Amino acid sequence: QNVRRREQNRQMRTRLRSALRDIRAAIDAGDADKVKDALRNTISLVDKMAGKGLIHRNAAGRYKSRLASRVTKRSAAA
């Protein structure tokens, strides 16, 4: 059971890191439609991870805050 749970946690953490990497790339590229869609999905994923205890809830808030501020900064610059 422990091995199975660890493997699930690893997969979820990998999904989270990939989503964060993808949205950061989309923000840097300046693709507004892709950013809006990716932001919604990423925030949902971050909330799920915090709910399951994979990441701390303060870390989840930090991720969401930093992503949102990056998105608004890019949209204001454009």
All heavy atoms as a GROMACS GRO file, in nm:
protein
  613
    1GLN      N    1   0.083  -0.119   0.000
    1GLN     CA    2   0.000   0.000   0.000
    1GLN      C    3   0.088   0.126   0.000
    1GLN      O    4   0.058   0.222  -0.071
    1GLN     CB    5  -0.089  -0.002   0.125
    1GLN     CG    6  -0.201   0.099   0.119
    1GLN     CD    7  -0.294   0.084   0.238
    1GLN    OE1    8  -0.253   0.039   0.343
    1GLN    NE2    9  -0.419   0.119   0.219
    2ASN      N   10   0.193   0.123   0.078
    2ASN     CA   11   0.284   0.236   0.085
    2ASN      C   12   0.352   0.261  -0.049
    2ASN      O   13   0.364   0.376  -0.094
    2ASN     CB   14   0.388   0.209   0.195
    2ASN     CG   15   0.468   0.331   0.227
    2ASN    OD1   16   0.421   0.442   0.212
    2ASN    ND2   17   0.590   0.310   0.272
    3VAL      N   18   0.393   0.153  -0.113
    3VAL     CA   19   0.459   0.165  -0.243
    3VAL      C   20   0.363   0.222  -0.347
    3VAL      O   21   0.399   0.310  -0.427
    3VAL     CB   22   0.513   0.027  -0.288
    3VAL    CG1   23   0.562   0.032  -0.431
    3VAL    CG2   24   0.624  -0.018  -0.195
    4ARG      N   25   0.239   0.172  -0.344
    4ARG     CA   26   0.139   0.220  -0.440
    4ARG      C   27   0.110   0.368  -0.419
    4ARG      O   28   0.101   0.447  -0.514
    4ARG     CB   29   0.013   0.135  -0.423
    4ARG     CG   30  -0.084   0.148  -0.537
    4ARG     CD   31  -0.191   0.042  -0.533
    4ARG     NE   32  -0.268   0.050  -0.410
    4ARG     CZ   33  -0.285  -0.051  -0.325
    4ARG    NH1   34  -0.228  -0.168  -0.347
    4ARG    NH2   35  -0.358  -0.036  -0.216
    5ARG      N   36   0.096   0.409  -0.292
    5ARG     CA   37   0.067   0.548  -0.261
    5ARG      C   38   0.183   0.638  -0.303
    5ARG      O   39   0.163   0.746  -0.358
    5ARG     CB   40   0.041   0.562  -0.110
    5ARG     CG   41   0.017   0.702  -0.064
    5ARG     CD   42  -0.111   0.761  -0.113
    5ARG     NE   43  -0.225   0.683  -0.071
    5ARG     CZ   44  -0.347   0.694  -0.123
    5ARG    NH1   45  -0.370   0.783  -0.217
    5ARG    NH2   46  -0.446   0.619  -0.082
    6ARG      N   47   0.306   0.592  -0.277
    6ARG     CA   48   0.424   0.672  -0.315
    6ARG      C   49   0.429   0.693  -0.466
    6ARG      O   50   0.460   0.803  -0.513
    6ARG     CB   51   0.552   0.603  -0.266
    6ARG     CG   52   0.676   0.691  -0.286
    6ARG     CD   53   0.798   0.620  -0.236
    6ARG     NE   54   0.834   0.515  -0.331
    6ARG     CZ   55   0.923   0.418  -0.307
    6ARG    NH1   56   0.983   0.412  -0.191
    6ARG    NH2   57   0.951   0.328  -0.397
    7GLU      N   58   0.398   0.588  -0.541
    7GLU     CA   59   0.398   0.600  -0.686
    7GLU      C   60   0.291   0.698  -0.734
    7GLU      O   61   0.316   0.780  -0.823
    7GLU     CB   62   0.376   0.463  -0.750
    7GLU     CG   63   0.380   0.463  -0.901
    7GLU     CD   64   0.511   0.515  -0.959
    7GLU    OE1   65   0.618   0.495  -0.897
    7GLU    OE2   66   0.507   0.576  -1.068
    8GLN      N   67   0.174   0.695  -0.673
    8GLN     CA   68   0.068   0.790  -0.709
    8GLN      C   69   0.111   0.933  -0.678
    8GLN      O   70   0.088   1.024  -0.758
    8GLN     CB   71  -0.060   0.758  -0.633
    8GLN     CG   72  -0.132   0.635  -0.683
    8GLN     CD   73  -0.252   0.601  -0.597
    8GLN    OE1   74  -0.263   0.646  -0.483
    8GLN    NE2   75  -0.342   0.520  -0.651
    9ASN      N   76   0.174   0.951  -0.562
    9ASN     CA   77   0.220   1.084  -0.523
    9ASN      C   78   0.326   1.136  -0.620
    9ASN      O   79   0.327   1.253  -0.655
    9ASN     CB   80   0.275   1.083  -0.381
    9ASN     CG   81   0.166   1.067  -0.277
    9ASN    OD1   82   0.049   1.088  -0.305
    9ASN    ND2   83   0.206   1.029  -0.158
   10ARG      N   84   0.417   1.047  -0.661
   10ARG     CA   85   0.519   1.087  -0.758
   10ARG      C   86   0.457   1.132  -0.889
   10ARG      O   87   0.498   1.232  -0.948
   10ARG     CB   88   0.616   0.971  -0.784
   10ARG     CG   89   0.720   0.952  -0.676
   10ARG     CD   90   0.820   0.844  -0.712
   10ARG     NE   91   0.890   0.880  -0.834
   10ARG     CZ   92   0.905   0.799  -0.940
   10ARG    NH1   93   0.855   0.678  -0.939
   10ARG    NH2   94   0.973   0.839  -1.045
   11GLN      N   95   0.358   1.056  -0.935
   11GLN     CA   96   0.291   1.091  -1.060
   11GLN      C   97   0.221   1.226  -1.049
   11GLN      O   98   0.225   1.308  -1.142
   11GLN     CB   99   0.191   0.983  -1.099
   11GLN     CG  100   0.257   0.855  -1.145
   11GLN     CD  101   0.156   0.746  -1.174
   11GLN    OE1  102   0.036   0.763  -1.156
   11GLN    NE2  103   0.205   0.631  -1.218
   12MET      N  104   0.155   1.250  -0.936
   12MET     CA  105   0.084   1.376  -0.918
   12MET      C  106   0.181   1.493  -0.910
   12MET      O  107   0.155   1.600  -0.966
   12MET     CB  108  -0.002   1.370  -0.792
   12MET     CG  109  -0.113   1.268  -0.800
   12MET     SD  110  -0.227   1.300  -0.934
   12MET     CE  111  -0.350   1.390  -0.846
   13ARG      N  112   0.293   1.475  -0.839
   13ARG     CA  113   0.392   1.582  -0.831
   13ARG      C  114   0.452   1.612  -0.968
   13ARG      O  115   0.477   1.728  -1.004
   13ARG     CB  116   0.504   1.543  -0.734
   13ARG     CG  117   0.483   1.599  -0.596
   13ARG     CD  118   0.609   1.591  -0.514
   13ARG     NE  119   0.653   1.454  -0.495
   13ARG     CZ  120   0.613   1.374  -0.397
   13ARG    NH1  121   0.526   1.418  -0.308
   13ARG    NH2  122   0.658   1.251  -0.387
   14THR      N  123   0.471   1.507  -1.048
   14THR     CA  124   0.522   1.526  -1.184
   14THR      C  125   0.423   1.605  -1.268
   14THR      O  126   0.462   1.696  -1.343
   14THR     CB  127   0.550   1.389  -1.249
   14THR    OG1  128   0.644   1.319  -1.169
   14THR    CG2  129   0.606   1.406  -1.389
   15ARG      N  130   0.292   1.571  -1.255
   15ARG     CA  131   0.189   1.646  -1.328
   15ARG      C  132   0.190   1.793  -1.288
   15ARG      O  133   0.177   1.882  -1.372
   15ARG     CB  134   0.051   1.588  -1.298
   15ARG     CG  135   0.014   1.470  -1.382
   15ARG     CD  136  -0.127   1.422  -1.355
   15ARG     NE  137  -0.224   1.527  -1.380
   15ARG     CZ  138  -0.347   1.526  -1.329
   15ARG    NH1  139  -0.386   1.428  -1.251
   15ARG    NH2  140  -0.430   1.623  -1.357
   16LEU      N  141   0.205   1.818  -1.159
   16LEU     CA  142   0.206   1.955  -1.108
   16LEU      C  143   0.324   2.033  -1.164
   16LEU      O  144   0.309   2.144  -1.214
   16LEU     CB  145   0.211   1.955  -0.956
   16LEU     CG  146   0.220   2.092  -0.889
   16LEU    CD1  147   0.094   2.172  -0.919
   16LEU    CD2  148   0.239   2.077  -0.741
   17ARG      N  149   0.443   1.975  -1.157
   17ARG     CA  150   0.562   2.043  -1.207
   17ARG      C  151   0.554   2.069  -1.357
   17ARG      O  152   0.595   2.175  -1.405
   17ARG     CB  153   0.686   1.961  -1.175
   17ARG     CG  154   0.718   1.960  -1.028
   17ARG     CD  155   0.846   1.885  -0.999
   17ARG     NE  156   0.868   1.879  -0.856
   17ARG     CZ  157   0.899   1.768  -0.791
   17ARG    NH1  158   0.912   1.654  -0.856
   17ARG    NH2  159   0.918   1.771  -0.662
   18SER      N  160   0.499   1.972  -1.431
   18SER     CA  161   0.483   1.990  -1.576
   18SER      C  162   0.386   2.104  -1.606
   18SER      O  163   0.410   2.186  -1.695
   18SER     CB  164   0.433   1.861  -1.640
   18SER     OG  165   0.526   1.759  -1.623
   19ALA      N  166   0.276   2.108  -1.532
   19ALA     CA  167   0.176   2.214  -1.553
   19ALA      C  168   0.236   2.351  -1.523
   19ALA      O  169   0.213   2.447  -1.597
   19ALA     CB  170   0.054   2.189  -1.466
   20LEU      N  171   0.314   2.360  -1.415
   20LEU     CA  172   0.378   2.487  -1.380
   20LEU      C  173   0.477   2.529  -1.488
   20LEU      O  174   0.484   2.646  -1.527
   20LEU     CB  175   0.447   2.477  -1.244
   20LEU     CG  176   0.354   2.465  -1.124
   20LEU    CD1  177   0.435   2.431  -0.999
   20LEU    CD2  178   0.275   2.591  -1.104
   21ARG      N  179   0.553   2.433  -1.538
   21ARG     CA  180   0.650   2.462  -1.643
   21ARG      C  181   0.579   2.509  -1.770
   21ARG      O  182   0.621   2.606  -1.835
   21ARG     CB  183   0.733   2.337  -1.670
   21ARG     CG  184   0.869   2.363  -1.726
   21ARG     CD  185   0.956   2.239  -1.733
   21ARG     NE  186   0.882   2.115  -1.724
   21ARG     CZ  187   0.901   2.020  -1.632
   21ARG    NH1  188   0.990   2.034  -1.540
   21ARG    NH2  189   0.830   1.910  -1.632
   22ASP      N  190   0.469   2.442  -1.805
   22ASP     CA  191   0.395   2.476  -1.927
   22ASP      C  192   0.334   2.616  -1.919
   22ASP      O  193   0.341   2.692  -2.016
   22ASP     CB  194   0.284   2.374  -1.952
   22ASP     CG  195   0.338   2.238  -1.993
   22ASP    OD1  196   0.457   2.230  -2.030
   22ASP    OD2  197   0.262   2.140  -1.985
   23ILE      N  198   0.275   2.650  -1.806
   23ILE     CA  199   0.211   2.782  -1.795
   23ILE      C  200   0.316   2.891  -1.794
   23ILE      O  201   0.297   2.998  -1.852
   23ILE     CB  202   0.116   2.792  -1.675
   23ILE    CG1  203   0.035   2.921  -1.687
   23ILE    CG2  204   0.190   2.787  -1.545
   23ILE    CD1  205  -0.081   2.931  -1.596
   24ARG      N  206   0.431   2.867  -1.730
   24ARG     CA  207   0.538   2.968  -1.733
   24ARG      C  208   0.588   2.990  -1.874
   24ARG      O  209   0.613   3.105  -1.915
   24ARG     CB  210   0.652   2.925  -1.641
   24ARG     CG  211   0.617   2.935  -1.495
   24ARG     CD  212   0.730   2.886  -1.408
   24ARG     NE  213   0.687   2.878  -1.268
   24ARG     CZ  214   0.717   2.779  -1.187
   24ARG    NH1  215   0.791   2.678  -1.228
   24ARG    NH2  216   0.673   2.781  -1.062
   25ALA      N  217   0.599   2.883  -1.952
   25ALA     CA  218   0.641   2.896  -2.092
   25ALA      C  219   0.537   2.972  -2.172
   25ALA      O  220   0.572   3.056  -2.256
   25ALA     CB  221   0.664   2.758  -2.151
   26ALA      N  222   0.409   2.946  -2.147
   26ALA     CA  223   0.302   3.014  -2.219
   26ALA      C  224   0.300   3.163  -2.184
   26ALA      O  225   0.278   3.248  -2.270
   26ALA     CB  226   0.167   2.951  -2.186
   27ILE      N  227   0.326   3.196  -2.057
   27ILE     CA  228   0.329   3.336  -2.015
   27ILE      C  229   0.444   3.408  -2.085
   27ILE      O  230   0.427   3.519  -2.136
   27ILE     CB  231   0.342   3.347  -1.862
   27ILE    CG1  232   0.214   3.301  -1.795
   27ILE    CG2  233   0.374   3.490  -1.820
   27ILE    CD1  234   0.225   3.283  -1.645
   28ASP      N  235   0.559   3.343  -2.089
   28ASP     CA  236   0.675   3.404  -2.154
   28ASP      C  237   0.654   3.420  -2.304
   28ASP      O  238   0.701   3.516  -2.364
   28ASP     CB  239   0.801   3.323  -2.126
   28ASP     CG  240   0.843   3.330  -1.980
   28ASP    OD1  241   0.801   3.426  -1.911
   28ASP    OD2  242   0.917   3.240  -1.934
   29ALA      N  243   0.581   3.325  -2.363
   29ALA     CA  244   0.554   3.332  -2.507
   29ALA      C  245   0.451   3.440  -2.538
   29ALA      O  246   0.448   3.494  -2.648
   29ALA     CB  247   0.505   3.197  -2.558
   30GLY      N  248   0.363   3.470  -2.441
   30GLY     CA  249   0.264   3.576  -2.462
   30GLY      C  250   0.138   3.530  -2.531
   30GLY      O  251   0.065   3.612  -2.587
   31ASP      N  252   0.110   3.400  -2.530
   31ASP     CA  253  -0.011   3.346  -2.593
   31ASP      C  254  -0.128   3.358  -2.496
   31ASP      O  255  -0.146   3.277  -2.406
   31ASP     CB  256   0.013   3.200  -2.631
   31ASP     CG  257  -0.098   3.142  -2.715
   31ASP    OD1  258  -0.195   3.217  -2.745
   31ASP    OD2  259  -0.089   3.024  -2.752
   32ALA      N  260  -0.210   3.462  -2.513
   32ALA     CA  261  -0.314   3.496  -2.415
   32ALA      C  262  -0.418   3.387  -2.398
   32ALA      O  263  -0.458   3.356  -2.285
   32ALA     CB  264  -0.382   3.627  -2.456
   33ASP      N  265  -0.465   3.327  -2.507
   33ASP     CA  266  -0.568   3.223  -2.496
   33ASP      C  267  -0.514   3.100  -2.424
   33ASP      O  268  -0.582   3.043  -2.339
   33ASP     CB  269  -0.618   3.182  -2.636
   33ASP     CG  270  -0.692   3.295  -2.704
   33ASP    OD1  271  -0.750   3.379  -2.632
   33ASP    OD2  272  -0.691   3.300  -2.828
   34LYS      N  273  -0.394   3.063  -2.460
   34LYS     CA  274  -0.333   2.946  -2.397
   34LYS      C  275  -0.307   2.972  -2.249
   34LYS      O  276  -0.325   2.883  -2.165
   34LYS     CB  277  -0.202   2.911  -2.468
   34LYS     CG  278  -0.144   2.779  -2.430
   34LYS     CD  279  -0.024   2.745  -2.516
   34LYS     CE  280   0.036   2.612  -2.478
   34LYS     NZ  281   0.154   2.579  -2.557
   35VAL      N  282  -0.268   3.094  -2.215
   35VAL     CA  283  -0.240   3.129  -2.076
   35VAL      C  284  -0.367   3.120  -1.992
   35VAL      O  285  -0.366   3.065  -1.881
   35VAL     CB  286  -0.178   3.270  -2.066
   35VAL    CG1  287  -0.177   3.319  -1.923
   35VAL    CG2  288  -0.037   3.270  -2.122
   36LYS      N  289  -0.477   3.174  -2.043
   36LYS     CA  290  -0.602   3.173  -1.967
   36LYS      C  291  -0.647   3.031  -1.938
   36LYS      O  292  -0.685   2.998  -1.825
   36LYS     CB  293  -0.710   3.248  -2.046
   36LYS     CG  294  -0.840   3.265  -1.969
   36LYS     CD  295  -0.946   3.331  -2.052
   36LYS     CE  296  -0.918   3.479  -2.070
   36LYS     NZ  297  -1.028   3.550  -2.137
   37ASP      N  298  -0.641   2.945  -2.038
   37ASP     CA  299  -0.681   2.806  -2.020
   37ASP      C  300  -0.585   2.733  -1.926
   37ASP      O  301  -0.627   2.661  -1.836
   37ASP     CB  302  -0.683   2.736  -2.157
   37ASP     CG  303  -0.746   2.599  -2.150
   37ASP    OD1  304  -0.846   2.585  -2.078
   37ASP    OD2  305  -0.694   2.506  -2.214
   38ALA      N  306  -0.455   2.755  -1.944
   38ALA     CA  307  -0.355   2.688  -1.862
   38ALA      C  308  -0.363   2.735  -1.717
   38ALA      O  309  -0.342   2.655  -1.624
   38ALA     CB  310  -0.215   2.712  -1.918
   39LEU      N  311  -0.393   2.862  -1.696
   39LEU     CA  312  -0.402   2.915  -1.560
   39LEU      C  313  -0.516   2.848  -1.483
   39LEU      O  314  -0.498   2.806  -1.369
   39LEU     CB  315  -0.423   3.066  -1.562
   39LEU     CG  316  -0.428   3.135  -1.426
   39LEU    CD1  317  -0.293   3.125  -1.358
   39LEU    CD2  318  -0.468   3.281  -1.441
   40ARG      N  319  -0.630   2.833  -1.548
   40ARG     CA  320  -0.744   2.768  -1.483
   40ARG      C  321  -0.709   2.624  -1.446
   40ARG      O  322  -0.734   2.580  -1.334
   40ARG     CB  323  -0.864   2.772  -1.577
   40ARG     CG  324  -0.991   2.724  -1.511
   40ARG     CD  325  -1.115   2.731  -1.600
   40ARG     NE  326  -1.115   2.836  -1.698
   40ARG     CZ  327  -1.103   2.814  -1.831
   40ARG    NH1  328  -1.088   2.693  -1.878
   40ARG    NH2  329  -1.106   2.915  -1.915
   41ASN      N  330  -0.650   2.551  -1.540
   41ASN     CA  331  -0.616   2.410  -1.515
   41ASN      C  332  -0.509   2.397  -1.408
   41ASN      O  333  -0.516   2.308  -1.322
   41ASN     CB  334  -0.568   2.343  -1.644
   41ASN     CG  335  -0.678   2.330  -1.746
   41ASN    OD1  336  -0.796   2.328  -1.711
   41ASN    ND2  337  -0.643   2.324  -1.872
   42THR      N  338  -0.410   2.484  -1.412
   42THR     CA  339  -0.300   2.476  -1.316
   42THR      C  340  -0.347   2.509  -1.175
   42THR      O  341  -0.310   2.441  -1.080
   42THR     CB  342  -0.185   2.570  -1.358
   42THR    OG1  343  -0.144   2.538  -1.491
   42THR    CG2  344  -0.066   2.555  -1.266
   43ILE      N  345  -0.429   2.612  -1.161
   43ILE     CA  346  -0.480   2.648  -1.029
   43ILE      C  347  -0.565   2.535  -0.973
   43ILE      O  348  -0.556   2.501  -0.854
   43ILE     CB  349  -0.557   2.781  -1.034
   43ILE    CG1  350  -0.457   2.895  -1.049
   43ILE    CG2  351  -0.643   2.800  -0.911
   43ILE    CD1  352  -0.518   3.032  -1.061
   44SER      N  353  -0.645   2.472  -1.057
   44SER     CA  354  -0.725   2.358  -1.014
   44SER      C  355  -0.635   2.244  -0.966
   44SER      O  356  -0.660   2.183  -0.861
   44SER     CB  357  -0.812   2.310  -1.130
   44SER     OG  358  -0.876   2.191  -1.098
   45LEU      N  359  -0.529   2.218  -1.040
   45LEU     CA  360  -0.436   2.111  -1.004
   45LEU      C  361  -0.364   2.142  -0.873
   45LEU      O  362  -0.349   2.055  -0.786
   45LEU     CB  363  -0.335   2.091  -1.117
   45LEU     CG  364  -0.245   1.970  -1.109
   45LEU    CD1  365  -0.327   1.842  -1.110
   45LEU    CD2  366  -0.147   1.970  -1.224
   46VAL      N  367  -0.322   2.267  -0.856
   46VAL     CA  368  -0.254   2.308  -0.733
   46VAL      C  369  -0.347   2.290  -0.613
   46VAL      O  370  -0.306   2.240  -0.508
   46VAL     CB  371  -0.206   2.455  -0.744
   46VAL    CG1  372  -0.165   2.509  -0.609
   46VAL    CG2  373  -0.090   2.465  -0.841
   47ASP      N  374  -0.474   2.328  -0.629
   47ASP     CA  375  -0.570   2.311  -0.520
   47ASP      C  376  -0.591   2.164  -0.485
   47ASP      O  377  -0.602   2.128  -0.368
   47ASP     CB  378  -0.705   2.374  -0.557
   47ASP     CG  379  -0.701   2.526  -0.549
   47ASP    OD1  380  -0.616   2.578  -0.474
   47ASP    OD2  381  -0.782   2.591  -0.616
   48LYS      N  382  -0.597   2.078  -0.588
   48LYS     CA  383  -0.612   1.936  -0.563
   48LYS      C  384  -0.492   1.880  -0.486
   48LYS      O  385  -0.508   1.800  -0.394
   48LYS     CB  386  -0.626   1.860  -0.695
   48LYS     CG  387  -0.761   1.872  -0.758
   48LYS     CD  388  -0.765   1.798  -0.889
   48LYS     CE  389  -0.889   1.836  -0.968
   48LYS     NZ  390  -0.882   1.790  -1.106
   49MET      N  391  -0.373   1.924  -0.524
   49MET     CA  392  -0.252   1.876  -0.458
   49MET      C  393  -0.250   1.919  -0.311
   49MET      O  394  -0.211   1.842  -0.224
   49MET     CB  395  -0.126   1.929  -0.526
   49MET     CG  396  -0.106   1.887  -0.668
   49MET     SD  397  -0.096   1.712  -0.689
   49MET     CE  398  -0.252   1.680  -0.763
   50ALA      N  399  -0.292   2.041  -0.285
   50ALA     CA  400  -0.296   2.090  -0.148
   50ALA      C  401  -0.402   2.014  -0.068
   50ALA      O  402  -0.382   1.982   0.049
   50ALA     CB  403  -0.325   2.239  -0.145
   51GLY      N  404  -0.514   1.983  -0.130
   51GLY     CA  405  -0.619   1.910  -0.063
   51GLY      C  406  -0.578   1.768  -0.027
   51GLY      O  407  -0.618   1.715   0.077
   52LYS      N  408  -0.496   1.708  -0.110
   52LYS     CA  409  -0.449   1.572  -0.084
   52LYS      C  410  -0.328   1.570   0.010
   52LYS      O  411  -0.283   1.464   0.050
   52LYS     CB  412  -0.412   1.504  -0.215
   52LYS     CG  413  -0.530   1.475  -0.305
   52LYS     CD  414  -0.485   1.411  -0.433
   52LYS     CE  415  -0.597   1.398  -0.533
   52LYS     NZ  416  -0.708   1.318  -0.486
   53GLY      N  417  -0.274   1.687   0.040
   53GLY     CA  418  -0.159   1.692   0.130
   53GLY      C  419  -0.026   1.672   0.061
   53GLY      O  420   0.076   1.652   0.126
   54LEU      N  421  -0.024   1.676  -0.073
   54LEU     CA  422   0.101   1.658  -0.146
   54LEU      C  423   0.190   1.781  -0.136
   54LEU      O  424   0.311   1.769  -0.137
   54LEU     CB  425   0.071   1.630  -0.294
   54LEU     CG  426   0.072   1.482  -0.326
   54LEU    CD1  427  -0.042   1.445  -0.413
   54LEU    CD2  428   0.202   1.446  -0.387
   55ILE      N  429   0.127   1.897  -0.131
   55ILE     CA  430   0.202   2.020  -0.106
   55ILE      C  431   0.130   2.094   0.007
   55ILE      O  432   0.011   2.075   0.029
   55ILE     CB  433   0.213   2.110  -0.231
   55ILE    CG1  434   0.076   2.148  -0.285
   55ILE    CG2  435   0.298   2.045  -0.338
   55ILE    CD1  436   0.080   2.249  -0.398
   56HIS      N  437   0.202   2.177   0.076
   56HIS     CA  438   0.146   2.254   0.186
   56HIS      C  439   0.049   2.358   0.130
   56HIS      O  440   0.069   2.407   0.018
   56HIS     CB  441   0.259   2.321   0.264
   56HIS     CG  442   0.218   2.372   0.398
   56HIS    ND1  443   0.162   2.496   0.415
   56HIS    CD2  444   0.223   2.314   0.520
   56HIS    CE1  445   0.135   2.513   0.544
   56HIS    NE2  446   0.172   2.404   0.610
   57ARG      N  447  -0.053   2.391   0.207
   57ARG     CA  448  -0.152   2.487   0.155
   57ARG      C  449  -0.093   2.625   0.135
   57ARG      O  450  -0.134   2.698   0.045
   57ARG     CB  451  -0.275   2.492   0.243
   57ARG     CG  452  -0.250   2.532   0.385
   57ARG     CD  453  -0.374   2.511   0.471
   57ARG     NE  454  -0.345   2.541   0.609
   57ARG     CZ  455  -0.365   2.661   0.664
   57ARG    NH1  456  -0.414   2.760   0.593
   57ARG    NH2  457  -0.335   2.681   0.791
   58ASN      N  458   0.007   2.663   0.215
   58ASN     CA  459   0.074   2.792   0.193
   58ASN      C  460   0.155   2.789   0.064
   58ASN      O  461   0.162   2.889  -0.007
   58ASN     CB  462   0.164   2.827   0.311
   58ASN     CG  463   0.086   2.860   0.436
   58ASN    OD1  464  -0.035   2.875   0.430
   58ASN    ND2  465   0.155   2.870   0.547
   59ALA      N  466   0.216   2.676   0.035
   59ALA     CA  467   0.291   2.662  -0.090
   59ALA      C  468   0.195   2.673  -0.209
   59ALA      O  469   0.226   2.735  -0.311
   59ALA     CB  470   0.365   2.530  -0.094
   60ALA      N  471   0.077   2.614  -0.194
   60ALA     CA  472  -0.024   2.621  -0.301
   60ALA      C  473  -0.065   2.766  -0.324
   60ALA      O  474  -0.075   2.811  -0.438
   60ALA     CB  475  -0.145   2.536  -0.264
   61GLY      N  476  -0.089   2.839  -0.216
   61GLY     CA  477  -0.126   2.980  -0.228
   61GLY      C  478  -0.015   3.061  -0.292
   61GLY      O  479  -0.040   3.150  -0.372
   62ARG      N  480   0.108   3.028  -0.257
   62ARG     CA  481   0.223   3.098  -0.314
   62ARG      C  482   0.232   3.074  -0.464
   62ARG      O  483   0.252   3.168  -0.542
   62ARG     CB  484   0.350   3.051  -0.243
   62ARG     CG  485   0.471   3.135  -0.269
   62ARG     CD  486   0.585   3.095  -0.180
   62ARG     NE  487   0.622   2.955  -0.196
   62ARG     CZ  488   0.620   2.864  -0.100
   62ARG    NH1  489   0.579   2.895   0.021
   62ARG    NH2  490   0.657   2.740  -0.123
   63TYR      N  491   0.215   2.948  -0.506
   63TYR     CA  492   0.219   2.917  -0.650
   63TYR      C  493   0.111   2.995  -0.724
   63TYR      O  494   0.137   3.057  -0.828
   63TYR     CB  495   0.193   2.767  -0.674
   63TYR     CG  496   0.308   2.676  -0.645
   63TYR    CD1  497   0.285   2.551  -0.587
   63TYR    CD2  498   0.438   2.710  -0.676
   63TYR    CE1  499   0.389   2.464  -0.560
   63TYR    CE2  500   0.542   2.624  -0.650
   63TYR     CZ  501   0.517   2.502  -0.592
   63TYR     OH  502   0.619   2.416  -0.566
   64LYS      N  503  -0.011   2.992  -0.670
   64LYS     CA  504  -0.123   3.059  -0.738
   64LYS      C  505  -0.102   3.210  -0.744
   64LYS      O  506  -0.128   3.272  -0.848
   64LYS     CB  507  -0.254   3.027  -0.666
   64LYS     CG  508  -0.294   2.881  -0.676
   64LYS     CD  509  -0.434   2.853  -0.627
   64LYS     CE  510  -0.451   2.883  -0.482
   64LYS     NZ  511  -0.584   2.845  -0.432
   65SER      N  512  -0.054   3.267  -0.636
   65SER     CA  513  -0.032   3.411  -0.631
   65SER      C  514   0.073   3.454  -0.732
   65SER      O  515   0.056   3.552  -0.805
   65SER     CB  516   0.009   3.450  -0.490
   65SER     OG  517   0.047   3.585  -0.485
   66ARG      N  518   0.183   3.380  -0.734
   66ARG     CA  519   0.291   3.416  -0.826
   66ARG      C  520   0.249   3.401  -0.972
   66ARG      O  521   0.284   3.484  -1.056
   66ARG     CB  522   0.415   3.332  -0.797
   66ARG     CG  523   0.483   3.374  -0.669
   66ARG     CD  524   0.602   3.289  -0.639
   66ARG     NE  525   0.665   3.331  -0.514
   66ARG     CZ  526   0.760   3.264  -0.454
   66ARG    NH1  527   0.807   3.151  -0.505
   66ARG    NH2  528   0.812   3.308  -0.341
   67LEU      N  529   0.173   3.297  -1.002
   67LEU     CA  530   0.126   3.278  -1.139
   67LEU      C  531   0.030   3.390  -1.179
   67LEU      O  532   0.041   3.446  -1.288
   67LEU     CB  533   0.055   3.143  -1.154
   67LEU     CG  534   0.145   3.020  -1.159
   67LEU    CD1  535   0.059   2.894  -1.160
   67LEU    CD2  536   0.235   3.024  -1.279
   68ALA      N  537  -0.063   3.423  -1.090
   68ALA     CA  538  -0.160   3.527  -1.121
   68ALA      C  539  -0.092   3.662  -1.141
   68ALA      O  540  -0.125   3.737  -1.234
   68ALA     CB  541  -0.263   3.537  -1.009
   69SER      N  542   0.007   3.693  -1.056
   69SER     CA  543   0.076   3.821  -1.072
   69SER      C  544   0.158   3.825  -1.200
   69SER      O  545   0.167   3.928  -1.266
   69SER     CB  546   0.165   3.851  -0.950
   69SER     OG  547   0.269   3.757  -0.941
   70ARG      N  548   0.216   3.710  -1.237
   70ARG     CA  549   0.290   3.705  -1.363
   70ARG      C  550   0.198   3.726  -1.484
   70ARG      O  551   0.234   3.796  -1.578
   70ARG     CB  552   0.356   3.567  -1.378
   70ARG     CG  553   0.502   3.564  -1.346
   70ARG     CD  554   0.552   3.424  -1.358
   70ARG     NE  555   0.668   3.420  -1.444
   70ARG     CZ  556   0.750   3.315  -1.451
   70ARG    NH1  557   0.727   3.208  -1.378
   70ARG    NH2  558   0.854   3.316  -1.530
   71VAL      N  559   0.080   3.666  -1.477
   71VAL     CA  560  -0.016   3.679  -1.587
   71VAL      C  561  -0.062   3.823  -1.599
   71VAL      O  562  -0.066   3.879  -1.709
   71VAL     CB  563  -0.137   3.585  -1.565
   71VAL    CG1  564  -0.250   3.619  -1.661
   71VAL    CG2  565  -0.094   3.440  -1.584
   72THR      N  566  -0.096   3.888  -1.486
   72THR     CA  567  -0.143   4.026  -1.493
   72THR      C  568  -0.031   4.120  -1.537
   72THR      O  569  -0.056   4.216  -1.610
   72THR     CB  570  -0.199   4.072  -1.357
   72THR    OG1  571  -0.102   4.052  -1.256
   72THR    CG2  572  -0.325   3.997  -1.322
   73LYS      N  573   0.090   4.093  -1.495
   73LYS     CA  574   0.204   4.176  -1.535
   73LYS      C  575   0.225   4.167  -1.687
   73LYS      O  576   0.248   4.269  -1.753
   73LYS     CB  577   0.330   4.131  -1.462
   73LYS     CG  578   0.444   4.231  -1.471
   73LYS     CD  579   0.568   4.180  -1.398
   73LYS     CE  580   0.541   4.170  -1.248
   73LYS     NZ  581   0.661   4.131  -1.172
   74ARG      N  582   0.216   4.046  -1.741
   74ARG     CA  583   0.232   4.028  -1.885
   74ARG      C  584   0.118   4.092  -1.963
   74ARG      O  585   0.140   4.152  -2.068
   74ARG     CB  586   0.240   3.879  -1.920
   74ARG     CG  587   0.371   3.816  -1.887
   74ARG     CD  588   0.477   3.864  -1.981
   74ARG     NE  589   0.605   3.806  -1.944
   74ARG     CZ  590   0.714   3.816  -2.015
   74ARG    NH1  591   0.712   3.883  -2.129
   74ARG    NH2  592   0.826   3.763  -1.975
   75SER      N  593  -0.005   4.077  -1.914
   75SER     CA  594  -0.119   4.133  -1.986
   75SER      C  595  -0.117   4.286  -1.979
   75SER      O  596  -0.158   4.353  -2.073
   75SER     CB  597  -0.250   4.079  -1.930
   75SER     OG  598  -0.266   4.117  -1.796
   76ALA      N  599  -0.068   4.342  -1.868
   76ALA     CA  600  -0.058   4.487  -1.857
   76ALA      C  601   0.050   4.542  -1.950
   76ALA      O  602   0.034   4.649  -2.009
   76ALA     CB  603  -0.027   4.526  -1.713
   77ALA      N  604   0.158   4.467  -1.965
   77ALA     CA  605   0.266   4.510  -2.053
   77ALA      C  606   0.221   4.505  -2.199
   77ALA      O  607   0.262   4.587  -2.282
   77ALA     CB  608   0.389   4.422  -2.033
   78ALA      N  609   0.136   4.409  -2.232
   78ALA     CA  610   0.088   4.394  -2.371
   78ALA      C  611  -0.025   4.489  -2.394
   78ALA      O  612  -0.024   4.585  -2.459
   78ALA     CB  613   0.038   4.252  -2.394
   0.00000   0.00000   0.00000
